[in-house]
Amino acid sequence: MKSKAHPATGRLLYAQSGGVTAVINATAAGVIQNARAHGIRVYAARNGILGALREDLIDTGKETTAAIEALRHTPGGAFGSCRYKLKSLETHRAEYERLIDVLRVHDIRWFLYNGGNDSADTALKISQLGKAMGYDIRCIGVPKTVDNDLVVTDCCPGFGSVAKYTAVSTLEASLDVASMADTSTKVFILEVMGRHAGWIAAASGLAGEGADAPPHIILFPERVFDEAAFLAKVKATVERVGWCTVVASEGIRNTQGQFLAEAGTHDAFGHTQLGGVAPVLAALVKEKLGYKYHWALPDYLQRSARHMASKTDADQAYAVGKAAVDYALAGMNAVMPVIVRTSDSPYRWKIESAALDKIANREKKMPMGFLTRDGFGITAAARRYLAPLIQGEASPPYGRDGLPKYVQLKNAAVSRKLPVFNT
């Protein structure tokens, strides 16, 4: 929603939340560079919303222009992130009031929270509480998630790069398996992130087209895992092609609705922690079919591989950060800059605003029209959607040692003014 223009003075607070991505720091660069251009000083919360609660703030004004520019090609979370979900206003009002106290004492008039569904919810709640407590604060959610499961936006910054990594890794590993299949591995299983939505697994389908091209089998959370159908598909593929590549989303479930890889624990957001679906599938293949196998779990590698980032993704990540500042300074509140696709071929996109209450606590899953009839592959419609998101290379600069030149910020602390608050 819109309201009056921004006050003449004040600071902007930026924070990163949840699992970081290869391009989340590009968003941070977009925020800081645009704010500087408007004469606004930017503080960052160390380790996400926890930094705001603890009054552990960073003065980005102490960083050089070159250091902020280098964020555009540096992976990880430059200011630290966290998995910490604020509960309801009714049950945890003290936390929200503490946040307002921190904002007030540091004259912070704009709060930008860079994350996914839960972060959008937090930004929305803080905007509501600011009104209730009579403090003029504008809250903007900034999209980020490798899972690509935010609603409204066409895609999520961070996804295009992990999609590129997944497609390339699937292709390269499959060439390796094909080389050795006669006397060695027959089945290769790659496990990728995606608890409830199979977007990352789907991206592996860009590695090849046709029945004999890898990946031969993709397993999506949107489809119930059918053991018999899976084993039959593996067997038929090995007999026809000589080997089989499988890409499995971590969140696949059996007919009873249980995660195949459930570890029995939960993270700070209350999400079930998964223990690894690839070894479960590999053991099944060995026991039922007797094939030699290998499996891989890229885990953090898939979301931190800045050396293989998609240029489209890096450009979009920077653009949403820049737009978030524009929205904040224009007096908008409880909104998020989202990506709107205007053309598939050639691929074109733009940034528009969307209300946080239309995004928070909602989840975008793979459309059934993106999955093949047998549930083991992606359709032409999925390819049209996915292919543009991995286009272009945005390689970081390399040093004489052959390693990327990533930046390490000073992260100078802002002096505390309030009593310690325990979280």
C-alpha positions in Angstrom: 0.0 0.0 0.0 1.1 3.6 -0.5 1.2 6.4 2.0 3.0 9.7 2.4 6.5 10.3 1.0 9.5 9.4 3.2 10.6 11.6 6.1 13.5 14.0 5.5 15.8 12.2 7.9 16.2 8.7 9.1 18.1 5.5 8.4 17.3 2.3 6.5 17.8 -1.2 8.1 18.5 -4.1 5.8 18.6 -7.8 6.9 19.1 -11.2 5.3 17.0 -14.2 6.3 17.0 -18.0 5.9 19.2 -20.0 3.7 21.5 -17.7 1.7 22.0 -17.9 -2.1 24.7 -17.2 -4.7 23.2 -13.8 -5.4 21.6 -12.5 -2.2 24.5 -10.1 -1.8 23.8 -8.7 -5.2 20.4 -7.7 -3.7 22.3 -6.1 -0.8 24.4 -4.2 -3.2 21.3 -2.9 -5.0 19.9 -1.8 -1.7 23.0 0.0 -0.4 24.0 1.6 -3.7 20.5 3.0 -4.3 20.1 4.2 -0.8 23.5 6.0 -1.0 22.5 7.7 -4.2 19.5 9.1 -2.2 21.7 10.2 0.7 20.3 7.5 3.0 22.6 5.7 5.5 22.1 2.0 5.6 22.4 -0.2 8.7 22.4 -4.0 8.4 21.2 -6.4 11.1 23.8 -8.9 11.9 22.4 -12.4 11.5 19.0 -11.4 10.2 16.1 -10.5 12.5 18.2 -11.7 15.5 20.5 -8.7 15.0 17.6 -6.4 15.1 16.3 -7.9 18.3 19.8 -7.9 19.9 20.5 -4.4 18.7 23.5 -5.9 16.9 23.7 -3.5 13.9 26.3 -2.9 11.3 27.1 0.5 9.7 27.5 -0.1 6.0 28.5 3.5 5.6 32.0 2.3 6.8 32.4 0.2 3.6 34.1 1.5 0.5 32.3 2.0 -2.8 34.4 -0.8 -4.2 33.5 -3.2 -1.4 29.8 -2.7 -1.9 30.2 -3.2 -5.7 32.1 -6.4 -5.0 29.0 -7.8 -3.2 27.4 -8.2 -6.6 29.7 -11.2 -7.3 30.2 -12.5 -3.8 28.2 -15.5 -2.5 26.9 -16.2 1.1 25.3 -13.6 3.3 27.6 -10.6 3.8 25.9 -9.6 7.1 24.9 -13.0 8.3 21.5 -14.7 8.2 19.4 -16.8 10.5 16.5 -19.2 10.7 14.4 -17.6 13.3 10.6 -17.0 12.9 8.8 -14.5 15.0 5.7 -15.9 16.4 2.3 -14.2 16.6 1.9 -10.6 17.8 -0.5 -11.9 20.5 1.9 -14.5 22.1 5.3 -12.8 21.5 4.4 -9.1 21.6 7.6 -8.3 23.7 9.7 -9.3 20.7 7.9 -7.0 18.3 7.9 -4.1 20.8 11.7 -4.6 21.2 12.1 -4.3 17.5 10.1 -1.1 17.4 12.3 0.2 20.3 15.5 -0.6 18.4 14.1 1.0 15.2 13.0 4.1 17.2 16.3 4.7 19.1 18.4 4.5 15.9 15.9 6.6 13.9 15.3 3.8 11.4 12.4 4.7 9.2 12.7 1.9 6.6 13.1 -1.8 7.2 13.9 -4.1 4.3 13.8 -7.9 5.0 15.4 -10.1 2.4 14.0 -13.6 2.5 11.2 -16.0 1.7 7.7 -16.7 2.9 8.4 -16.4 6.6 10.4 -13.2 6.1 7.5 -11.7 4.2 5.3 -12.5 7.2 7.8 -10.8 9.6 7.9 -7.6 7.5 4.2 -7.5 7.3 3.8 -7.9 11.1 6.3 -5.2 11.9 4.5 -2.8 9.5 1.3 -3.5 11.4 2.8 -3.1 14.8 4.5 0.2 13.7 1.1 1.6 13.0 -0.3 0.3 16.3 2.5 1.8 18.3 2.5 5.1 16.4 6.0 4.7 14.9 6.4 5.7 11.3 8.2 2.7 9.8 7.9 1.5 6.2 8.5 -2.3 5.8 9.4 -3.8 2.4 9.9 -7.6 1.9 12.6 -8.4 -0.6 12.3 -11.7 -2.4 14.9 -14.4 -2.0 14.7 -18.2 -2.1 16.4 -21.0 -4.0 13.2 -23.0 -3.7 11.4 -20.6 -6.1 8.2 -21.1 -4.0 7.1 -17.5 -3.5 3.7 -16.7 -4.9 3.0 -13.7 -7.2 6.5 -13.3 -8.4 7.4 -15.1 -11.7 10.6 -16.4 -10.2 12.7 -15.9 -7.0 16.2 -14.4 -7.0 18.5 -17.2 -6.1 16.6 -19.8 -8.0 18.1 -19.2 -11.5 21.6 -19.8 -10.2 20.8 -23.0 -8.4 18.8 -24.1 -11.4 21.9 -23.5 -13.6 24.1 -25.4 -11.2 21.7 -28.3 -11.0 21.3 -28.6 -14.8 25.1 -28.4 -15.4 25.9 -30.8 -12.6 23.3 -33.3 -14.0 24.8 -33.0 -17.5 28.4 -33.4 -16.4 27.9 -36.2 -13.9 25.9 -38.1 -16.5 28.7 -37.9 -19.0 30.9 -39.4 -16.3 28.5 -42.2 -15.6 28.0 -43.0 -19.3 31.8 -43.3 -19.7 32.0 -46.0 -17.0 28.7 -47.7 -17.2 29.9 -50.9 -19.0 32.0 -52.0 -16.0 31.0 -49.7 -13.1 28.1 -47.5 -12.0 24.7 -48.2 -13.6 22.6 -45.7 -11.5 23.5 -42.3 -10.4 21.2 -40.4 -8.0 21.5 -36.6 -7.4 19.6 -35.2 -4.4 18.6 -31.6 -4.6 16.8 -29.1 -2.3 13.1 -28.7 -2.3 11.0 -29.7 0.7 7.5 -29.1 -0.8 8.1 -27.7 -4.3 10.1 -29.4 -7.0 11.4 -26.4 -8.9 15.1 -27.2 -8.4 14.6 -30.9 -9.4 12.7 -29.7 -12.5 15.7 -27.6 -13.5 17.8 -30.7 -13.9 15.5 -31.6 -16.8 17.2 -28.8 -18.8 20.3 -31.0 -19.1 18.9 -33.0 -21.9 15.8 -33.8 -24.0 14.4 -37.1 -25.2 13.8 -40.5 -23.5 17.5 -41.5 -23.6 18.9 -38.1 -22.4 19.7 -37.5 -18.7 18.1 -37.0 -16.3 16.1 -40.1 -17.1 14.0 -39.8 -13.9 13.1 -36.8 -11.9 11.3 -37.2 -8.6 9.1 -34.3 -7.4 7.4 -33.6 -4.0 4.3 -32.8 -6.0 3.9 -36.5 -6.9 3.6 -39.4 -4.5 6.6 -41.7 -4.7 5.5 -44.9 -6.3 8.2 -47.5 -5.5 7.2 -50.1 -8.1 6.9 -47.5 -10.9 10.3 -46.0 -10.0 12.1 -49.3 -10.0 10.4 -50.3 -13.3 11.6 -47.1 -14.9 15.1 -47.5 -13.6 15.3 -51.1 -14.9 13.9 -50.2 -18.3 16.3 -47.3 -18.7 19.4 -49.3 -17.7 18.4 -52.1 -20.1 17.8 -49.6 -22.9 20.5 -46.9 -22.4 23.0 -48.9 -20.3 22.8 -46.6 -17.3 20.3 -44.2 -15.5 20.5 -40.8 -13.9 18.0 -39.9 -11.3 17.4 -36.5 -9.8 15.4 -36.5 -6.6 13.9 -33.6 -4.6 14.6 -34.0 -0.9 10.9 -33.7 -0.1 9.5 -36.7 -1.9 6.9 -38.6 0.1 5.5 -42.1 0.1 1.8 -43.1 -0.2 1.3 -42.5 3.6 2.4 -38.9 3.1 5.7 -39.4 5.0 9.0 -38.0 3.8 11.2 -40.8 2.5 14.1 -39.2 4.2 12.5 -37.8 7.4 15.1 -37.4 10.2 12.6 -36.9 13.0 13.8 -33.4 13.9 12.7 -29.8 13.0 14.5 -26.6 12.2 13.8 -23.2 13.8 10.9 -22.5 11.5 9.2 -25.7 12.5 10.0 -27.4 9.2 10.8 -31.2 9.3 14.5 -31.8 8.8 15.3 -34.3 6.1 18.1 -36.9 6.5 18.9 -37.6 2.8 16.7 -39.2 0.2 19.5 -40.2 -2.2 20.9 -43.0 0.0 17.4 -44.3 0.7 16.8 -44.6 -3.1 20.2 -46.0 -3.7 19.7 -48.8 -1.1 16.3 -49.5 -2.8 18.0 -49.8 -6.2 20.7 -52.1 -4.8 18.3 -54.3 -2.9 15.6 -54.7 -5.6 17.6 -54.5 -8.8 21.2 -55.3 -7.8 22.7 -52.4 -9.8 25.9 -50.7 -8.7 25.1 -47.1 -7.8 26.6 -43.8 -6.8 24.7 -40.9 -5.2 25.6 -37.2 -4.5 24.2 -34.6 -2.2 25.4 -31.1 -3.3 23.7 -29.5 -0.2 25.2 -26.0 0.3 27.3 -26.3 -2.9 24.1 -25.8 -5.0 23.1 -22.6 -3.4 26.6 -21.1 -3.0 28.1 -21.7 -6.4 28.6 -18.1 -7.5 31.2 -19.2 -10.1 28.2 -20.8 -12.0 25.6 -18.1 -11.4 23.0 -17.2 -14.0 23.4 -13.7 -15.3 19.6 -13.4 -15.5 19.4 -14.3 -11.8 22.2 -11.9 -10.8 20.5 -9.1 -12.7 17.1 -9.8 -11.1 18.6 -10.0 -7.6 20.2 -6.6 -7.9 17.0 -5.2 -9.5 14.7 -6.2 -6.6 17.1 -4.6 -4.1 17.2 -1.4 -6.0 13.4 -1.3 -6.4 12.9 -2.1 -2.7 14.6 1.2 -1.8 12.6 3.1 -4.4 9.4 1.7 -2.9 10.4 2.5 0.6 11.4 6.1 -0.2 8.2 6.6 -2.1 6.3 5.9 1.1 5.1 2.4 0.2 4.6 0.0 3.1 4.0 -3.8 3.4 4.9 -4.5 -0.2 7.5 -6.6 -2.1 9.1 -5.9 -5.4 8.3 -9.0 -7.6 9.4 -10.1 -11.0 6.9 -10.0 -13.8 7.6 -12.0 -17.1 6.4 -10.1 -20.1 7.8 -12.4 -22.8 9.2 -16.0 -23.0 11.1 -15.5 -26.3 12.9 -13.3 -26.2 12.8 -13.4 -22.4 11.8 -10.1 -20.9 10.9 -9.1 -17.4 10.1 -6.1 -15.2 9.7 -5.3 -11.5 6.4 -4.4 -10.0 5.1 -4.1 -6.4 2.9 -6.7 -4.7 1.2 -6.6 -1.3 2.9 -8.7 1.4 -0.4 -10.1 2.6 -0.8 -11.7 -0.8 2.7 -13.4 -0.4 3.3 -14.2 3.2 2.9 -17.8 4.4 1.9 -19.0 0.9 3.7 -21.5 -1.3 4.0 -21.9 -5.0 4.3 -25.5 -6.2 5.0 -26.9 -9.6 2.0 -26.8 -11.9 0.8 -30.2 -13.0 1.1 -29.0 -16.6 4.9 -28.8 -16.0 5.2 -32.5 -15.2 5.0 -35.3 -17.8 2.2 -37.8 -17.6 4.3 -40.5 -15.9 5.5 -37.9 -13.4 9.2 -38.5 -14.1 10.0 -35.6 -16.3 9.2 -32.0 -17.4 7.1 -30.8 -20.2 7.7 -28.3 -23.0 5.8 -25.7 -20.9 8.2 -26.2 -18.0 11.2 -25.8 -20.4 9.8 -22.5 -21.7 9.5 -21.3 -18.1 12.8 -22.6 -16.8 15.2 -22.1 -19.7 15.4 -18.3 -19.6 16.2 -18.3 -15.9 19.6 -20.0 -16.4 20.7 -17.8 -19.3 24.0 -15.9 -19.3 27.1 -16.1 -17.3 28.0 -13.8 -14.4 31.4 -15.1 -13.5 33.3 -13.4 -10.6 36.7 -11.9 -11.1 39.6 -14.3 -10.5 43.0 -13.6 -8.8 46.4 -14.9 -9.7 45.9 -17.8 -7.4 43.1 -19.1 -9.6 40.5 -18.4 -7.0 37.5 -16.0 -7.2 38.1 -12.6 -5.6 35.3 -12.4 -3.1 34.9 -9.5 -0.7 35.0 -9.6 3.1 33.3 -6.6 4.6 34.4 -4.8 7.8 31.0 -5.0 9.3 31.7 -2.2 11.8 29.3 -2.3 14.7 26.9 0.5 15.6 27.0 1.5 19.2 24.2 0.0 21.3 21.8 2.3 23.2 19.4 -0.1 24.8 19.6 -2.8 27.5 20.5 -6.3 26.4 17.5 -8.4 25.2 17.7 -12.2 25.4 16.5 -14.2 22.4 
